[in-house]
């Protein structure tokens, strides 16, 4: 890697080899997701605790303080919505020049291995990697899954390895039984996707299991910003990722921080509802 590309990636994956990313890009296909109706209000109190923020360019420009030191991993794929029968029909939605204008540390797009649009999304990845190499911008490949694709170790190892073979600098994928196989067969860092909202203790156990089995970190969204206390939750996740805290230690920290700090009020705006199946795809 060139120095600039390595430097940008090192801002996301910290010197201990780990990262806590905060995903707030859900609206690109889900619309005003619960907890992100007022994105600026949600992001502001938790941004400083994240090693990196993953937004769309619209949310970045409209809802994120430009003085932040938190690195940006910019979502640059889209073109679909929850109204689509096939979520895999995505394209690149942001030019690399605009990503440069936004001073991002990395760009991210989804790949849909095994979908009807597999070839298109994989070629999107190769195009983005070429442009990333040209400008010194790392690329995160997100192994998205649809309703006809599983989340077992065989499938995720296949998708992650293909992403790495095509040049992705790091990969976001789901936790599964046999996760260590997925990690072992992928030559670039793996970041675990948070997935659907879980009770706080379960989310911390999920984080611990992923780190224990080799993940470089997590990219959590709903399990942080939909928590009853997002500020406490992101600090508890950090304790697991960066301080090797056990789930119980992290949960005790969450509870102590929760009672010592008044949590932000819940947004009053009504979100667009999505089915459990639709939410489970992201």
C-alpha positions as CSV (number, residue, x, y, z in Angstrom):
1,X,0.0,0.0,0.0
2,X,1.1,3.6,-0.6
3,X,1.7,5.7,2.5
4,X,-1.5,7.7,2.2
5,X,-3.7,4.7,1.9
6,X,-1.9,3.0,4.9
7,X,-2.3,6.2,6.9
8,X,-6.0,6.5,6.2
9,X,-6.6,2.8,7.1
10,X,-4.5,3.2,10.3
11,X,-6.9,6.0,11.5
12,X,-9.8,3.5,11.3
13,X,-8.1,0.4,12.6
14,X,-6.2,1.6,15.6
15,X,-2.7,0.7,16.7
16,X,-4.0,-2.2,18.7
17,X,-5.3,-3.7,15.4
18,X,-9.0,-3.1,16.4
19,X,-11.8,-0.7,15.6
20,X,-15.3,0.3,16.8
21,X,-17.1,1.7,13.8
22,X,-20.5,3.4,14.1
23,X,-22.8,2.6,11.2
24,X,-25.4,5.2,10.4
25,X,-25.9,4.5,6.7
26,X,-29.2,2.6,7.0
27,X,-31.3,5.3,5.5
28,X,-29.8,4.8,2.0
29,X,-32.3,2.0,1.5
30,X,-34.4,1.9,4.7
31,X,-35.3,5.6,4.9
32,X,-35.7,7.2,8.3
33,X,-34.8,4.2,10.4
34,X,-35.9,4.1,14.0
35,X,-33.3,6.0,16.1
36,X,-32.0,7.9,13.0
37,X,-35.0,10.0,12.3
38,X,-33.0,13.0,13.4
39,X,-29.6,11.9,12.5
40,X,-27.7,14.9,13.8
41,X,-29.3,14.5,17.2
42,X,-28.4,10.8,17.3
43,X,-24.9,11.1,16.1
44,X,-23.6,14.1,18.1
45,X,-23.4,12.6,21.6
46,X,-21.8,9.3,20.5
47,X,-19.5,10.4,17.6
48,X,-16.4,11.0,19.7
49,X,-16.5,7.5,21.1
50,X,-16.4,5.9,17.6
51,X,-13.1,5.0,15.9
52,X,-14.9,5.7,12.6
53,X,-18.3,6.8,11.4
54,X,-20.0,5.1,8.4
55,X,-22.6,7.5,6.9
56,X,-23.9,8.4,3.4
57,X,-22.6,11.7,1.9
58,X,-26.0,13.3,2.5
59,X,-26.0,12.6,6.2
60,X,-22.3,13.5,6.4
61,X,-22.9,17.0,4.9
62,X,-26.2,17.7,6.7
63,X,-25.8,16.0,10.1
64,X,-22.1,15.7,11.1
65,X,-20.1,18.5,12.6
66,X,-17.3,19.3,10.2
67,X,-14.9,19.9,13.1
68,X,-14.9,16.2,14.1
69,X,-11.7,14.2,14.3
70,X,-13.5,10.9,13.8
71,X,-12.5,9.2,10.5
72,X,-15.3,8.8,7.9
73,X,-16.0,5.5,6.1
74,X,-18.3,6.7,3.4
75,X,-21.1,4.6,2.0
76,X,-20.8,4.9,-1.8
77,X,-23.2,2.3,-3.1
78,X,-27.0,2.4,-3.4
79,X,-29.8,2.7,-5.9
80,X,-32.1,0.2,-4.1
81,X,-34.8,0.4,-1.3
82,X,-36.8,-1.8,0.9
83,X,-39.5,-1.6,-1.7
84,X,-37.3,-3.6,-4.1
85,X,-37.9,-7.3,-4.4
86,X,-34.2,-7.8,-5.1
87,X,-31.9,-5.6,-2.9
88,X,-28.8,-6.7,-4.8
89,X,-29.4,-4.3,-7.6
90,X,-26.9,-1.7,-6.5
91,X,-24.6,0.7,-8.2
92,X,-21.8,3.1,-7.2
93,X,-23.5,6.4,-6.2
94,X,-20.6,8.6,-5.3
95,X,-17.6,9.7,-7.4
96,X,-14.2,9.2,-5.8
97,X,-13.6,12.9,-6.4
98,X,-16.5,13.8,-4.1
99,X,-15.2,11.3,-1.5
100,X,-12.0,13.2,-1.7
101,X,-13.8,16.5,-1.2
102,X,-15.4,15.1,1.9
103,X,-11.9,14.1,3.2
104,X,-13.0,10.5,3.9
105,X,-10.7,7.9,5.3
106,X,-12.3,5.0,3.4
107,X,-15.2,4.2,1.1
108,X,-17.6,1.3,1.4
109,X,-19.9,-0.6,-0.9
110,X,-22.0,-3.8,-0.7
111,X,-21.3,-7.0,-2.7
112,X,-24.0,-9.6,-3.2
113,X,-22.2,-12.9,-3.8
114,X,-24.7,-15.5,-5.1
115,X,-27.3,-13.0,-6.1
116,X,-28.7,-12.3,-9.6
117,X,-26.5,-9.2,-9.6
118,X,-23.4,-10.8,-8.3
119,X,-21.3,-9.8,-11.3
120,X,-22.4,-6.2,-11.2
121,X,-21.6,-5.7,-7.5
122,X,-18.3,-7.5,-7.8
123,X,-17.3,-5.3,-10.8
124,X,-18.4,-2.3,-8.8
125,X,-15.9,-3.4,-6.1
126,X,-13.1,-3.8,-8.6
127,X,-13.8,-0.3,-10.1
128,X,-13.8,1.2,-6.7
129,X,-10.6,-0.5,-5.7
130,X,-8.9,0.8,-8.9
131,X,-10.0,4.4,-8.0
132,X,-9.0,3.9,-4.4
133,X,-5.5,2.9,-5.4
134,X,-5.3,5.9,-7.7
135,X,-6.3,8.3,-4.9
136,X,-5.0,6.5,-1.8
137,X,-8.4,5.7,-0.4
138,X,-9.0,2.3,1.3
139,X,-12.1,0.3,0.3
140,X,-14.4,-1.6,2.6
141,X,-16.4,-4.4,1.0
142,X,-19.7,-5.2,2.9
143,X,-20.8,-8.8,2.4
144,X,-24.5,-8.0,2.1
145,X,-27.0,-10.9,2.2
146,X,-30.4,-11.2,0.7
147,X,-33.4,-13.4,1.5
148,X,-32.0,-16.2,-0.6
149,X,-28.5,-16.2,0.8
150,X,-27.4,-17.7,4.0
151,X,-25.1,-16.5,6.8
152,X,-23.2,-19.7,7.5
153,X,-19.4,-19.9,7.6
154,X,-19.2,-21.6,4.1
155,X,-21.0,-18.7,2.4
156,X,-19.4,-15.9,4.4
157,X,-15.9,-17.3,3.9
158,X,-16.6,-17.5,0.2
159,X,-17.9,-13.9,0.0
160,X,-15.1,-12.4,2.2
161,X,-12.3,-14.2,0.3
162,X,-13.7,-13.1,-3.0
163,X,-13.8,-9.5,-1.7
164,X,-10.2,-9.7,-0.6
165,X,-9.1,-11.4,-3.9
166,X,-10.6,-8.5,-5.8
167,X,-8.6,-6.0,-3.7
168,X,-10.8,-4.9,-0.8
169,X,-8.6,-3.5,2.0
170,X,-10.9,-4.6,4.7
171,X,-14.2,-6.5,4.8
172,X,-17.4,-6.1,6.9
173,X,-19.3,-9.4,7.4
174,X,-21.7,-11.2,9.8
175,X,-20.9,-13.3,12.8
176,X,-21.7,-17.0,12.4
177,X,-20.9,-20.4,13.8
178,X,-17.4,-21.2,12.7
179,X,-16.5,-17.5,12.4
180,X,-12.8,-18.3,13.0
181,X,-12.8,-20.1,9.6
182,X,-14.1,-16.9,7.9
183,X,-11.3,-14.9,9.6
184,X,-8.6,-17.4,8.9
185,X,-9.3,-17.7,5.2
186,X,-9.6,-13.9,4.6
187,X,-6.2,-12.2,4.2
188,X,-7.4,-8.7,5.1
189,X,-9.0,-7.5,8.4
190,X,-12.6,-8.5,9.1
191,X,-15.0,-6.1,10.8
192,X,-18.2,-7.7,12.2
193,X,-21.6,-6.2,11.3
194,X,-23.8,-5.6,14.2
195,X,-27.0,-6.7,12.5
196,X,-30.4,-6.5,14.1
197,X,-31.1,-4.9,17.5
198,X,-30.3,-7.3,20.4
199,X,-30.6,-6.9,24.1
200,X,-27.5,-5.1,25.3
201,X,-26.0,-8.1,27.0
202,X,-26.4,-10.2,23.9
203,X,-24.9,-7.6,21.7
204,X,-21.8,-7.4,24.0
205,X,-21.6,-11.2,24.0
206,X,-21.7,-11.1,20.2
207,X,-18.9,-8.5,20.1
208,X,-16.8,-10.6,22.5
209,X,-17.2,-13.7,20.5
210,X,-16.3,-12.0,17.3
211,X,-13.1,-10.4,18.8
212,X,-12.1,-13.7,20.5
213,X,-12.4,-15.5,17.1
214,X,-10.2,-12.9,15.2
215,X,-12.4,-10.0,14.1
216,X,-10.5,-6.7,13.9
217,X,-13.5,-4.9,15.4
218,X,-17.2,-4.2,14.9
219,X,-19.3,-1.9,12.8
220,X,-22.4,-1.5,14.9
221,X,-25.4,0.7,14.3
222,X,-28.8,-0.4,15.7
223,X,-27.2,-2.1,18.7
224,X,-25.8,1.3,19.7
225,X,-28.1,4.0,18.5
226,X,-31.3,2.1,19.3
227,X,-30.0,1.2,22.8
228,X,-31.8,2.8,25.8
229,X,-28.5,4.6,26.4
230,X,-26.4,4.9,23.2
231,X,-23.5,6.8,24.9
232,X,-23.2,4.1,27.6
233,X,-23.5,1.3,25.0
234,X,-20.8,2.5,22.7
235,X,-18.4,2.8,25.6
236,X,-19.3,-0.8,26.7
237,X,-18.6,-2.0,23.2
238,X,-15.3,-0.2,23.2
239,X,-14.4,-1.9,26.5
240,X,-14.8,-5.3,24.8
241,X,-13.0,-4.4,21.6
242,X,-10.1,-2.3,22.9
243,X,-9.7,-3.4,26.6
244,X,-10.6,-7.1,26.3
245,X,-13.4,-6.7,28.8
246,X,-15.7,-9.7,29.3
247,X,-19.4,-9.3,28.3
248,X,-20.3,-9.2,32.0
249,X,-17.7,-6.5,32.8
250,X,-18.9,-4.5,29.8
251,X,-22.5,-4.9,30.8
252,X,-21.8,-3.7,34.3
253,X,-20.0,-0.7,32.8
254,X,-23.0,0.0,30.6
255,X,-25.3,0.0,33.6
256,X,-23.1,2.2,35.6
257,X,-22.7,4.7,32.8
258,X,-26.5,4.6,32.1
259,X,-27.5,5.6,35.5
260,X,-24.8,8.3,35.8
261,X,-25.8,10.0,32.5
262,X,-29.2,11.1,31.3
263,X,-29.8,9.4,28.0
264,X,-30.8,11.5,25.0
265,X,-34.6,11.6,24.5
266,X,-36.1,9.4,21.9
267,X,-36.9,11.2,18.6
268,X,-40.6,12.2,18.2
269,X,-40.6,11.7,14.4
270,X,-42.2,8.6,13.1
271,X,-40.0,6.3,11.2
272,X,-40.8,4.3,8.1
273,X,-41.6,0.7,9.2
274,X,-39.8,-2.2,7.7
275,X,-40.5,-5.9,8.2
276,X,-38.2,-8.1,10.3
277,X,-37.1,-9.9,7.1
278,X,-36.2,-6.6,5.4
279,X,-34.2,-5.4,8.4
280,X,-32.4,-8.7,8.7
281,X,-30.9,-8.3,5.2
282,X,-28.8,-5.3,6.3
